[in-house]
């Protein structure tokens, strides 16, 4: 088949999507939306059942108006394919004949390669109820089929268009696994930082009697380090963990953050110091003039009754 070099044709944004006798405007709109998601814009309709234009299609397209506005309508399939150099027919059923059958990944690469040579390409989709007739498949160059469950192989045309549109876009990426955005680029934590976290955590757990019974402590420490080394922490992540452990180590439900310095927690003091602090607090909160040996004025059993 000759290669088209017409610059106007070569400038088309990818393969045309051709729908044969689509029944529902909503399905047409969802096909347009799927196309726009992956950079396709040329939609051709062959004898749409409910005519064209369709407000239902525009509503379902979810602002893919540039695709809807550029729709071309044809009376027959041959006319819709006339200016194309290469066409895939989509089908879920095995067909008689000698056409090459490809999966969607390979089909996307074939379309990309032919597009790069200046050829006009298209992907042909059949009716919602039963797809394409054999003579319609015969107008295509090759067949593309999807690896679906053979017991439930029927795809909605919008789903099928989405799959092929995705493979088209993916085939043009320098790296097929590339995404439009990624997670933060964080510096991996050094071993010194990781070991510092180990030491800090082990000290906090030791102070709380976590390592019981004592003979099992080495194994418990080994398990703890094994868990923390599996994740491959980045430097900022270690800072978050260390902050969490520090907060748990310094504060408690009885002495929450905002309730004074953790150093004031009486449970951190030796027994004698705790007793002295408790007495000092009691004296500090006693009302002025209060004397434990003198009944309060106005109390029961006094001359002031």
Phi, psi and omega per residue, in radians:
X1 nan 2.326 -3.094
X2 -1.155 2.626 3.125
X3 -1.596 2.201 -3.138
X4 -1.402 2.302 3.134
X5 -2.030 0.095 3.119
X6 -0.988 2.093 -3.077
X7 -1.081 -0.563 3.119
X8 -1.163 -0.701 3.121
X9 -1.243 -0.698 -3.115
X10 -1.156 -0.359 -3.089
X11 -1.435 -0.117 -3.133
X12 -1.034 2.485 -3.070
X13 -1.437 1.318 3.043
X14 1.496 -3.059 -3.084
X15 -1.171 2.617 3.010
X16 -1.369 2.536 3.048
X17 -1.789 2.152 -3.097
X18 -2.016 2.135 3.103
X19 -1.884 2.157 -3.133
X20 -1.624 2.062 3.099
X21 0.803 0.958 3.084
X22 -1.137 2.504 -3.025
X23 -1.650 -0.696 -3.011
X24 -1.950 2.312 3.066
X25 -1.054 -0.589 3.137
X26 -1.078 -0.697 3.121
X27 -1.153 -0.682 3.095
X28 -1.072 -0.759 3.138
X29 -1.113 -0.684 3.134
X30 -1.225 -0.556 3.020
X31 -1.115 -0.774 3.122
X32 -1.055 -0.706 3.120
X33 -1.120 -0.775 3.119
X34 -1.078 -0.703 3.111
X35 -1.070 -0.830 -3.112
X36 -1.101 -0.594 3.095
X37 -0.976 -0.592 -3.015
X38 -2.118 0.503 2.920
X39 1.420 0.257 3.075
X40 -1.765 2.605 -3.056
X41 -2.449 -0.147 -3.059
X42 -1.766 1.877 -3.112
X43 -2.014 2.219 3.129
X44 -2.075 2.395 -3.136
X45 -2.070 2.370 3.067
X46 -1.924 1.941 3.097
X47 0.858 1.069 3.069
X48 -1.052 2.334 -3.009
X49 -0.991 -0.747 -3.048
X50 -1.712 0.276 3.112
X51 1.357 -3.123 -3.138
X52 -2.620 2.483 0.123
X53 -1.338 2.975 -3.086
X54 -2.395 2.095 3.098
X55 -1.209 -0.533 3.088
X56 -1.129 -0.674 3.106
X57 -1.140 -0.763 -3.135
X58 -1.095 -0.720 3.141
X59 -1.133 -0.734 -3.115
X60 -1.266 -0.323 -3.119
X61 -1.271 -0.236 3.064
X62 0.896 1.018 3.063
X63 1.302 0.234 2.989
X64 -1.474 0.909 -3.036
X65 -1.149 -0.520 -3.125
X66 -1.129 -0.521 3.077
X67 -1.318 -0.804 -3.136
X68 -1.073 -0.744 -3.090
X69 -1.156 -0.459 -3.083
X70 -1.694 0.103 -3.114
X71 -1.016 2.411 3.044
X72 -1.998 2.376 -3.106
X73 -1.959 2.349 -3.107
X74 -2.177 2.658 3.130
X75 -1.412 -0.447 -3.118
X76 -2.574 2.797 -3.052
X77 -1.169 -0.694 -3.121
X78 -1.000 -0.696 3.124
X79 -1.180 -0.645 -3.131
X80 -1.179 -0.432 -3.099
X81 -1.763 -0.074 -2.916
X82 -0.998 -0.675 -3.055
X83 -1.637 0.099 -3.116
X84 -1.632 2.605 3.132
X85 -1.675 -0.474 -3.068
X86 -2.630 2.322 -3.079
X87 -2.366 2.341 2.952
X88 -1.687 2.404 2.979
X89 -1.835 2.267 3.124
X90 -1.598 2.385 3.100
X91 -2.749 2.610 3.094
X92 -1.768 -0.065 -3.085
X93 -1.967 2.581 3.047
X94 -1.208 2.365 -3.098
X95 -2.004 2.619 2.998
X96 -1.301 2.621 3.123
X97 2.250 -3.015 -3.012
X98 -2.084 0.390 -3.092
X99 -1.375 2.528 3.049
X100 -1.177 2.392 3.114
X101 -1.983 2.247 -3.130
X102 -2.204 2.753 2.990
X103 -1.474 2.961 -3.057
X104 -1.114 -0.605 -3.133
X105 -1.141 -0.865 -3.140
X106 -1.148 -0.672 3.130
X107 -1.081 -0.706 3.106
X108 -1.061 -0.687 3.130
X109 -1.218 -0.651 3.095
X110 -1.104 -0.801 3.128
X111 -1.069 -0.710 -3.130
X112 -1.138 -0.750 -3.138
X113 -1.123 -0.763 -3.140
X114 -1.196 -0.656 3.068
X115 -1.066 -0.710 3.118
X116 -1.119 -0.435 3.098
X117 -1.526 0.045 3.103
X118 1.612 0.122 -3.134
X119 -1.405 2.582 2.999
X120 -1.549 2.248 -3.074
X121 -2.166 2.863 3.126
X122 -2.649 2.801 3.079
X123 -2.214 2.184 -2.997
X124 -1.797 2.246 3.140
X125 -2.132 2.477 -3.089
X126 -1.614 -2.957 -3.087
X127 -1.216 2.709 3.141
X128 -1.043 -0.660 -3.005
X129 -1.400 -0.732 -3.022
X130 -2.516 0.196 3.023
X131 1.357 -2.401 -3.050
X132 -1.868 2.555 2.977
X133 -1.305 2.792 -3.137
X134 -1.050 -0.684 -3.125
X135 -1.207 -0.451 3.072
X136 -1.291 -0.715 3.041
X137 -1.063 -0.597 -3.139
X138 -1.096 -0.368 3.106
X139 -1.390 -0.206 3.133
X140 -1.564 2.883 3.138
X141 -1.524 -0.727 -3.123
X142 -2.482 2.954 3.142
X143 -1.947 2.457 2.971
X144 -2.103 2.333 3.129
X145 -2.338 2.753 -3.027
X146 -1.868 2.532 -3.139
X147 -1.348 1.235 -3.104
X148 -1.728 2.952 3.070
X149 -1.140 2.110 -3.104
X150 -1.064 -0.382 3.117
X151 -1.436 -0.168 3.096
X152 -2.650 1.285 -2.937
X153 -1.708 -0.129 -3.064
X154 -1.343 2.249 3.080
X155 -1.948 2.472 2.937
X156 -1.072 2.526 -3.066
X157 -1.081 -0.551 3.107
X158 -1.183 -0.658 3.086
X159 -1.131 -0.787 3.135
X160 -1.110 -0.724 3.110
X161 -1.122 -0.644 3.108
X162 -1.092 -0.790 -3.134
X163 -1.051 -0.814 -3.107
X164 -1.241 -0.628 3.089
X165 -1.118 -0.689 3.092
X166 -1.103 -0.791 -3.138
X167 -1.142 -0.579 3.074
X168 -1.086 -0.878 -3.123
X169 -1.128 -0.752 -3.108
X170 -1.073 -0.623 -3.118
X171 -1.149 -0.340 3.141
X172 -1.640 -0.022 3.138
X173 -1.433 2.479 3.070
X174 -1.075 -0.654 3.060
X175 -2.159 2.016 -3.049
X176 -1.154 -0.245 3.111
X177 -1.693 0.043 -3.099
X178 -1.197 2.542 3.066
X179 -2.093 2.894 -3.087
X180 -1.288 -0.339 3.054
X181 -2.606 2.844 -3.082
X182 -2.435 3.023 3.093
X183 -1.273 3.021 -3.102
X184 -1.149 2.550 3.099
X185 -1.564 1.810 -3.040
X186 -1.972 2.492 3.118
X187 -1.266 2.241 3.107
X188 -1.068 2.510 3.126
X189 -1.185 2.514 3.071
X190 -1.371 2.821 3.101
X191 -1.110 -0.582 3.121
X192 -1.080 -0.750 3.116
X193 -1.161 -0.708 3.134
X194 -1.145 -0.753 3.123
X195 -1.153 -0.593 3.073
X196 -1.109 -0.676 3.078
X197 -1.130 -0.729 3.095
X198 -0.971 -0.886 -3.069
X199 -1.085 -0.745 -3.118
X200 -1.129 -0.780 -3.121
X201 -1.159 -0.728 3.136
X202 -1.113 -0.664 3.106
X203 -1.124 -0.737 3.131
X204 -1.145 -0.696 3.137
X205 -1.234 -0.649 3.112
X206 -1.081 -0.735 -3.117
X207 -1.117 -0.424 -3.119
X208 -1.749 0.133 3.082
X209 1.247 0.511 -3.118
X210 -1.168 -0.654 -3.031
X211 -1.458 1.410 3.119
X212 -2.260 2.442 -0.153
X213 -1.238 2.746 -3.034
X214 -0.946 -0.705 -3.126
X215 -1.070 -0.372 -3.129
X216 -1.543 -0.021 -3.078
X217 -0.992 -0.807 -3.119
X218 -0.988 -0.735 3.138
X219 -1.192 -0.677 3.126
X220 -1.127 -0.682 3.096
X221 -1.145 -0.733 3.100
X222 -1.029 -0.787 -3.141
X223 -1.111 -0.722 3.133
X224 -1.066 -0.793 -3.132
X225 -1.184 -0.626 3.120
X226 -1.094 -0.717 3.122
X227 -1.118 -0.786 -3.046
X228 -1.320 -0.343 -3.139
X229 -1.598 -0.175 -3.126
X230 -1.254 -0.568 -2.972
X231 -1.293 -0.443 -3.073
X232 1.168 1.047 -3.020
X233 -1.136 2.552 2.950
X234 -1.545 2.845 -3.086
X235 -0.994 -0.832 3.129
X236 -1.096 -0.549 3.134
X237 -1.168 -0.689 3.097
X238 -1.112 -0.622 3.122
X239 -1.132 -0.676 3.099
X240 -1.112 -0.820 -3.132
X241 -1.091 -0.730 -3.120
X242 -1.144 -0.663 3.087
X243 -1.108 -0.691 3.116
X244 -1.118 -0.821 -3.124
X245 -1.117 -0.694 3.132
X246 -1.073 -0.742 -3.138
X247 -1.141 -0.743 3.118
X248 -1.147 -0.571 -3.112
X249 -1.285 -0.546 -3.018
X250 -1.689 -0.491 -3.052
X251 -2.099 2.803 -3.116
X252 -2.605 2.923 3.094
X253 -0.983 -0.593 -3.139
X254 -1.339 -0.335 -3.112
X255 -2.414 1.207 -3.037
X256 -1.252 2.870 3.081
X257 -1.021 2.441 -3.103
X258 1.570 0.001 -3.103
X259 -1.895 0.486 -3.112
X260 1.831 3.041 -3.136
X261 -1.228 2.421 3.076
X262 -1.021 -0.395 3.100
X263 -1.164 -0.278 3.121
X264 -1.508 -0.083 -3.125
X265 -1.117 2.020 -3.068
X266 -1.076 -0.365 -3.135
X267 -1.233 -0.238 3.121
X268 -1.551 -0.070 -3.074
X269 -1.680 2.697 3.001
X270 -1.046 2.818 -3.049
X271 -0.986 -0.818 -3.116
X272 -1.107 -0.741 -3.129
X273 -1.164 -0.636 3.109
X274 -1.099 -0.747 3.135
X275 -1.110 -0.741 3.138
X276 -1.130 -0.709 -3.136
X277 -1.155 -0.692 3.132
X278 -1.098 -0.730 3.127
X279 -1.154 -0.708 3.135
X280 -1.122 -0.706 3.111
X281 -1.140 -0.670 -3.132
X282 -1.145 -0.741 3.125
X283 -1.142 -0.652 -3.081
X284 -1.197 -0.482 -3.101
X285 -1.709 0.065 3.121
X286 -1.299 2.401 3.120
X287 -1.058 2.612 -3.125
X288 -1.041 2.373 3.118
X289 1.406 0.024 -3.113
X290 -1.289 2.290 3.120
X291 -2.292 2.133 -3.055
X292 -1.063 -0.484 -3.074
X293 -1.526 -0.108 -3.072
X294 -2.018 2.078 3.130
X295 -1.028 2.565 -3.139
X296 -1.194 2.572 3.098
X297 -1.064 2.429 -3.127
X298 1.444 0.078 -3.109
X299 -1.368 2.836 -3.087
X300 -1.136 2.369 3.087
X301 1.542 0.231 3.130
X302 -1.902 2.971 3.119
X303 -1.225 -0.143 -3.106
X304 -1.582 0.053 -3.130
X305 -1.144 nan nan
